[in-house]
Amino acid sequence: MGKESNIQWCDATWNIARGCTKVDADCDNCYMFRESLNATRYTPEGPVRTKTVFNLPLKLKEPSKIFTSSLTDVFHEAIDPFRDEVWAIIRKCSQHQFLMLTKRIDRVAALLPSDWGNGYENVWLGTSVGHQDAVHRLETLKKIPAKIKFVSFEPLWSSVTCDLKGIDWIIIGGESGNENGSSKYRPCEYQWIQHLVEQGRDAGCAVFVKQLGTYLAKDLRGTGCDRHGGNWDFFPESLKIREFPNNLKN
């Protein structure tokens, strides 16, 4: 299998459902809501269980890093009725690494499978923090057993200061979006990204700078940089960092 995802830090995405509901200001310009505006398959409010892709990991033979899920939140209340089926597929696919990213980290401890123990070997558990007031999610994550714990600082739309001890991996990215309409983007500054890189280094985390975001990419227009600011050829040298935990390769 080749790389099936445009997200730089995973090989494939597995959407067990499509649709979500917003948690806080980090969700204001969520790409899922933007991309669903003209979709006929699903509505942004949901989630609605998928059909043809629900068993996707069982069909992928090459070991892959799988983002679970990009168009919903695995720990959303609407997924409670069929989450056991998700765990069952994960148990059958020990060749893959499942990257579960949630803003509903406060629900996770009560929803883990009975055989979770200190964490499944093939599950990375993560949460999102886009601004200072969301750091509480990071602190909740620290209390949950998992083999790899990670934090996605995306969309990063303010400076964030936090204690990253106990976190294995951080992803950093500015917000992407449009100039007009309902899905605009918020500014991200180089110094905010650099500040998180330094905090990650101090805590011994693997660091992955995913994208600069549309605001910073505007300064690079005409150079060949994409509008999301994801082409690291245009990153400042100090931000050209794309590491994985435990020395795993992309």
BAVEXFI-265178 format. One record per residue (C-alpha): residue in three letters; z negated, y negated, x negated. Coordinates in steps of 0.1 Angstrom, whole numbers. Last residue first. Layout:
BEGIN
<pt firo="ALA" up="Z" north="Y" east="X"/>
...
***
This chain:
BEGIN
<pt firo="ASN" up="-82" north="-81" east="-77"/>
<pt firo="LYS" up="-105" north="-65" east="-103"/>
<pt firo="LEU" up="-141" north="-54" east="-98"/>
<pt firo="ASN" up="-164" north="-67" east="-126"/>
<pt firo="ASN" up="-195" north="-58" east="-106"/>
<pt firo="PRO" up="-189" north="-88" east="-83"/>
<pt firo="PHE" up="-154" north="-103" east="-83"/>
<pt firo="GLU" up="-143" north="-133" east="-103"/>
<pt firo="ARG" up="-117" north="-160" east="-96"/>
<pt firo="ILE" up="-124" north="-191" east="-116"/>
<pt firo="LYS" up="-100" north="-218" east="-124"/>
<pt firo="LEU" up="-124" north="-245" east="-114"/>
<pt firo="SER" up="-132" north="-259" east="-149"/>
<pt firo="GLU" up="-95" north="-260" east="-157"/>
<pt firo="PRO" up="-88" north="-284" east="-128"/>
<pt firo="PHE" up="-68" north="-265" east="-102"/>
<pt firo="PHE" up="-31" north="-269" east="-100"/>
<pt firo="ASP" up="-21" north="-234" east="-113"/>
<pt firo="TRP" up="-48" north="-223" east="-88"/>
<pt firo="ASN" up="-24" north="-223" east="-59"/>
<pt firo="GLY" up="-48" north="-225" east="-29"/>
<pt firo="GLY" up="-47" north="-262" east="-22"/>
<pt firo="HIS" up="-41" north="-255" east="15"/>
<pt firo="ARG" up="-9" north="-276" east="15"/>
<pt firo="ASP" up="6" north="-255" east="-13"/>
<pt firo="CYS" up="9" north="-270" east="-48"/>
<pt firo="GLY" up="45" north="-275" east="-59"/>
<pt firo="THR" up="39" north="-308" east="-77"/>
<pt firo="GLY" up="53" north="-330" east="-50"/>
<pt firo="ARG" up="20" north="-331" east="-32"/>
<pt firo="LEU" up="-9" north="-328" east="-56"/>
<pt firo="ASP" up="-31" north="-356" east="-42"/>
<pt firo="LYS" up="-26" north="-341" east="-7"/>
<pt firo="ALA" up="-41" north="-309" east="-21"/>
<pt firo="LEU" up="-75" north="-326" east="-23"/>
<pt firo="TYR" up="-77" north="-332" east="14"/>
<pt firo="THR" up="-59" north="-299" east="23"/>
<pt firo="GLY" up="-84" north="-276" east="8"/>
<pt firo="LEU" up="-92" north="-269" east="-29"/>
<pt firo="GLN" up="-88" north="-232" east="-25"/>
<pt firo="LYS" up="-104" north="-198" east="-33"/>
<pt firo="VAL" up="-128" north="-206" east="-62"/>
<pt firo="PHE" up="-144" north="-172" east="-68"/>
<pt firo="VAL" up="-177" north="-170" east="-86"/>
<pt firo="ALA" up="-197" north="-139" east="-96"/>
<pt firo="CYS" up="-233" north="-148" east="-94"/>
<pt firo="GLY" up="-257" north="-151" east="-123"/>
<pt firo="ALA" up="-280" north="-176" east="-106"/>
<pt firo="ASP" up="-272" north="-205" east="-131"/>
<pt firo="ARG" up="-235" north="-196" east="-129"/>
<pt firo="GLY" up="-236" north="-198" east="-91"/>
<pt firo="GLN" up="-254" north="-231" east="-92"/>
<pt firo="GLU" up="-228" north="-244" east="-116"/>
<pt firo="VAL" up="-199" north="-232" east="-95"/>
<pt firo="LEU" up="-216" north="-248" east="-64"/>
<pt firo="HIS" up="-218" north="-282" east="-81"/>
<pt firo="GLN" up="-181" north="-279" east="-93"/>
<pt firo="ILE" up="-170" north="-274" east="-57"/>
<pt firo="TRP" up="-190" north="-304" east="-45"/>
<pt firo="GLN" up="-177" north="-324" east="-75"/>
<pt firo="TYR" up="-141" north="-317" east="-66"/>
<pt firo="GLU" up="-146" north="-333" east="-32"/>
<pt firo="CYS" up="-138" north="-317" east="2"/>
<pt firo="PRO" up="-126" north="-339" east="31"/>
<pt firo="ARG" up="-125" north="-326" east="66"/>
<pt firo="TYR" up="-95" north="-311" east="82"/>
<pt firo="LYS" up="-77" north="-316" east="115"/>
<pt firo="SER" up="-72" north="-289" east="141"/>
<pt firo="SER" up="-71" north="-308" east="174"/>
<pt firo="GLY" up="-41" north="-329" east="167"/>
<pt firo="ASN" up="-30" north="-348" east="136"/>
<pt firo="GLU" up="-31" north="-345" east="98"/>
<pt firo="ASN" up="-34" north="-307" east="100"/>
<pt firo="GLY" up="-58" north="-282" east="85"/>
<pt firo="SER" up="-73" north="-267" east="54"/>
<pt firo="GLU" up="-110" north="-270" east="45"/>
<pt firo="GLY" up="-121" north="-267" east="9"/>
<pt firo="GLY" up="-130" north="-233" east="-5"/>
<pt firo="ILE" up="-157" north="-216" east="-25"/>
<pt firo="ILE" up="-165" north="-179" east="-26"/>
<pt firo="ILE" up="-198" north="-167" east="-39"/>
<pt firo="TRP" up="-208" north="-133" east="-52"/>
<pt firo="ASP" up="-240" north="-113" east="-59"/>
<pt firo="ILE" up="-267" north="-133" east="-41"/>
<pt firo="GLY" up="-303" north="-126" east="-50"/>
<pt firo="LYS" up="-308" north="-159" east="-67"/>
<pt firo="LEU" up="-284" north="-184" east="-51"/>
<pt firo="ASP" up="-310" north="-211" east="-43"/>
<pt firo="CYS" up="-292" north="-239" east="-26"/>
<pt firo="THR" up="-276" north="-274" east="-29"/>
<pt firo="VAL" up="-246" north="-281" east="-8"/>
<pt firo="SER" up="-223" north="-311" east="-9"/>
<pt firo="SER" up="-204" north="-315" east="23"/>
<pt firo="TRP" up="-172" north="-302" east="39"/>
<pt firo="LEU" up="-169" north="-267" east="23"/>
<pt firo="PRO" up="-149" north="-247" east="48"/>
<pt firo="GLU" up="-157" north="-224" east="32"/>
<pt firo="PHE" up="-188" north="-217" east="11"/>
<pt firo="SER" up="-184" north="-180" east="16"/>
<pt firo="VAL" up="-217" north="-162" east="6"/>
<pt firo="PHE" up="-220" north="-127" east="-7"/>
<pt firo="LYS" up="-244" north="-98" east="-8"/>
<pt firo="ILE" up="-234" north="-65" east="-24"/>
<pt firo="LYS" up="-253" north="-33" east="-19"/>
<pt firo="ALA" up="-270" north="-46" east="12"/>
<pt firo="PRO" up="-306" north="-49" east="24"/>
<pt firo="ILE" up="-312" north="-79" east="46"/>
<pt firo="LYS" up="-337" north="-106" east="34"/>
<pt firo="LYS" up="-313" north="-124" east="12"/>
<pt firo="LEU" up="-289" north="-128" east="42"/>
<pt firo="THR" up="-315" north="-149" east="61"/>
<pt firo="GLU" up="-317" north="-174" east="32"/>
<pt firo="LEU" up="-280" north="-177" east="31"/>
<pt firo="ARG" up="-279" north="-184" east="69"/>
<pt firo="HIS" up="-306" north="-211" east="64"/>
<pt firo="VAL" up="-281" north="-229" east="41"/>
<pt firo="ALA" up="-263" north="-241" east="73"/>
<pt firo="ASP" up="-278" north="-276" east="73"/>
<pt firo="GLN" up="-263" north="-283" east="39"/>
<pt firo="HIS" up="-227" north="-278" east="49"/>
<pt firo="GLY" up="-201" north="-250" east="49"/>
<pt firo="VAL" up="-222" north="-219" east="46"/>
<pt firo="SER" up="-207" north="-186" east="57"/>
<pt firo="THR" up="-224" north="-151" east="55"/>
<pt firo="GLY" up="-217" north="-119" east="36"/>
<pt firo="LEU" up="-223" north="-82" east="36"/>
<pt firo="TRP" up="-203" north="-60" east="12"/>
<pt firo="VAL" up="-199" north="-25" east="26"/>
<pt firo="ASN" up="-186" north="5" east="6"/>
<pt firo="GLU" up="-219" north="17" east="-9"/>
<pt firo="TYR" up="-236" north="14" east="26"/>
<pt firo="GLY" up="-268" north="-5" east="24"/>
<pt firo="ASN" up="-304" north="0" east="14"/>
<pt firo="GLY" up="-309" north="25" east="42"/>
<pt firo="TRP" up="-279" north="21" east="66"/>
<pt firo="ASP" up="-284" north="55" east="82"/>
<pt firo="SER" up="-296" north="41" east="116"/>
<pt firo="PRO" up="-266" north="17" east="118"/>
<pt firo="LEU" up="-273" north="-21" east="114"/>
<pt firo="LEU" up="-276" north="-41" east="145"/>
<pt firo="ALA" up="-311" north="-54" east="144"/>
<pt firo="ALA" up="-308" north="-66" east="108"/>
<pt firo="VAL" up="-275" north="-83" east="116"/>
<pt firo="ARG" up="-284" north="-107" east="145"/>
<pt firo="ASP" up="-296" north="-136" east="123"/>
<pt firo="ILE" up="-264" north="-133" east="102"/>
<pt firo="ARG" up="-244" north="-146" east="131"/>
<pt firo="LYS" up="-221" north="-166" east="108"/>
<pt firo="THR" up="-206" north="-134" east="97"/>
<pt firo="LEU" up="-185" north="-120" east="68"/>
<pt firo="MET" up="-181" north="-82" east="64"/>
<pt firo="LEU" up="-162" north="-72" east="33"/>
<pt firo="PHE" up="-154" north="-35" east="36"/>
<pt firo="GLN" up="-147" north="-17" east="3"/>
<pt firo="HIS" up="-123" north="12" east="8"/>
<pt firo="GLN" up="-123" north="48" east="-6"/>
<pt firo="SER" up="-154" north="56" east="14"/>
<pt firo="CYS" up="-133" north="55" east="46"/>
<pt firo="LYS" up="-149" north="79" east="71"/>
<pt firo="ARG" up="-182" north="59" east="71"/>
<pt firo="ILE" up="-163" north="27" east="77"/>
<pt firo="ILE" up="-146" north="43" east="107"/>
<pt firo="ALA" up="-180" north="53" east="122"/>
<pt firo="TRP" up="-194" north="19" east="116"/>
<pt firo="VAL" up="-166" north="3" east="136"/>
<pt firo="GLU" up="-171" north="29" east="164"/>
<pt firo="ASP" up="-207" north="19" east="166"/>
<pt firo="ARG" up="-196" north="-17" east="170"/>
<pt firo="PHE" up="-180" north="-8" east="204"/>
<pt firo="PRO" up="-204" north="-22" east="230"/>
<pt firo="ASP" up="-220" north="-48" east="207"/>
<pt firo="ILE" up="-186" north="-65" east="201"/>
<pt firo="ALA" up="-192" north="-92" east="228"/>
<pt firo="GLU" up="-225" north="-102" east="211"/>
<pt firo="HIS" up="-206" north="-113" east="180"/>
<pt firo="PHE" up="-217" north="-93" east="149"/>
<pt firo="VAL" up="-182" north="-85" east="138"/>
<pt firo="ASP" up="-172" north="-122" east="141"/>
<pt firo="THR" up="-135" north="-126" east="151"/>
<pt firo="LEU" up="-101" north="-133" east="138"/>
<pt firo="SER" up="-106" north="-126" east="101"/>
<pt firo="SER" up="-126" north="-93" east="105"/>
<pt firo="THR" up="-136" north="-72" east="84"/>
<pt firo="PHE" up="-119" north="-83" east="52"/>
<pt firo="ILE" up="-107" north="-51" east="35"/>
<pt firo="LYS" up="-109" north="-46" east="-3"/>
<pt firo="SER" up="-85" north="-16" east="-7"/>
<pt firo="PRO" up="-84" north="19" east="-20"/>
<pt firo="GLU" up="-48" north="32" east="-14"/>
<pt firo="LYS" up="-46" north="54" east="17"/>
<pt firo="LEU" up="-46" north="28" east="44"/>
<pt firo="LYS" up="-41" north="46" east="78"/>
<pt firo="LEU" up="-78" north="52" east="85"/>
<pt firo="PRO" up="-85" north="16" east="76"/>
<pt firo="LEU" up="-62" north="5" east="105"/>
<pt firo="ASN" up="-80" north="22" east="133"/>
<pt firo="PHE" up="-84" north="-9" east="155"/>
<pt firo="VAL" up="-49" north="-21" east="146"/>
<pt firo="THR" up="-29" north="-9" east="177"/>
<pt firo="LYS" up="-56" north="-17" east="202"/>
<pt firo="THR" up="-77" north="-48" east="195"/>
<pt firo="ARG" up="-109" north="-56" east="213"/>
<pt firo="VAL" up="-111" north="-90" east="230"/>
<pt firo="PRO" up="-136" north="-115" east="216"/>
<pt firo="GLY" up="-135" north="-138" east="235"/>
<pt firo="GLU" up="-126" north="-174" east="236"/>
<pt firo="PRO" up="-95" north="-181" east="214"/>
<pt firo="THR" up="-72" north="-163" east="238"/>
<pt firo="TYR" up="-52" north="-132" east="230"/>
<pt firo="ARG" up="-17" north="-118" east="228"/>
<pt firo="THR" up="2" north="-148" east="240"/>
<pt firo="ALA" up="-5" north="-170" east="210"/>
<pt firo="ASN" up="4" north="-206" east="211"/>
<pt firo="LEU" up="-31" north="-220" east="207"/>
<pt firo="SER" up="-44" north="-189" east="189"/>
<pt firo="GLU" up="-36" north="-202" east="154"/>
<pt firo="ARG" up="-58" north="-233" east="158"/>
<pt firo="PHE" up="-87" north="-214" east="173"/>
<pt firo="MET" up="-86" north="-188" east="145"/>
<pt firo="TYR" up="-82" north="-216" east="119"/>
<pt firo="CYS" up="-117" north="-229" east="127"/>
<pt firo="ASN" up="-118" north="-267" east="129"/>
<pt firo="ASP" up="-153" north="-271" east="144"/>
<pt firo="CYS" up="-167" north="-238" east="131"/>
<pt firo="ASP" up="-188" north="-252" east="103"/>
<pt firo="ALA" up="-202" north="-276" east="130"/>
<pt firo="ASP" up="-221" north="-248" east="147"/>
<pt firo="VAL" up="-217" north="-213" east="162"/>
<pt firo="LYS" up="-183" north="-214" east="179"/>
<pt firo="THR" up="-170" north="-186" east="201"/>
<pt firo="CYS" up="-147" north="-158" east="190"/>
<pt firo="GLY" up="-113" north="-143" east="196"/>
<pt firo="ARG" up="-95" north="-112" east="184"/>
<pt firo="ALA" up="-111" north="-78" east="179"/>
<pt firo="ILE" up="-114" north="-50" east="154"/>
<pt firo="ASN" up="-93" north="-72" east="130"/>
<pt firo="TRP" up="-90" north="-54" east="97"/>
<pt firo="THR" up="-76" north="-77" east="69"/>
<pt firo="ALA" up="-61" north="-64" east="38"/>
<pt firo="ASP" up="-62" north="-68" east="0"/>
<pt firo="CYS" up="-90" north="-93" east="-2"/>
<pt firo="TRP" up="-100" north="-124" east="-22"/>
<pt firo="GLN" up="-68" north="-144" east="-21"/>
<pt firo="ILE" up="-64" north="-143" east="17"/>
<pt firo="ASN" up="-26" north="-138" east="23"/>
<pt firo="SER" up="-33" north="-103" east="33"/>
<pt firo="GLU" up="-14" north="-70" east="32"/>
<pt firo="LYS" up="-13" north="-65" east="-6"/>
<pt firo="GLY" up="8" north="-35" east="-12"/>
<pt firo="MET" up="0" north="0" east="0"/>
***
